[in-house]
Amino acid sequence: MQNPAPQPTTKTCLPVPVGAARHYRQMDLRRRILQALRNEPCYIANEKCLLFAVREQGHAISRDQLIVELAWLDQIAQALICSWWGSLCVANLTDKGLAVAEGTLSLPGIATSAG
């Protein structure tokens, strides 16, 4: 009796759960916001500038989504300070946010950076 021919092996890639993928995108978005502020004079920018910057980095988000992330970075992470000038949100990077943007500090909920 002959041995059967070996079957080719196939690698199966497990899909990333939708919730996990969304979580990683959200963490990356927060890092990109901090990095965009790091690149601005005096570490300050309004929501329109930040929205343009994160969209340039591949995050297709709405103004409302950006405002939610700015509020999280302000109130939870304390990585920036949001001020309202009429209906326009202005974000100012804190020392803590600058350290995260530069990769010298790690905070839960924000993706780590290589620089």
Secondary structure, 3 states (H helix, E strand, C coil): CCCCCCCCCCCCCCCCCHHHHHHHHHHHHHHHHHHHHHCCHHHEEEHHHHHHHHHHCCCCCCHHHHHHHHHHHHHCCCCEEEEEECCEEEEEECHHHHHHHHCCCCCCCCCCCCC
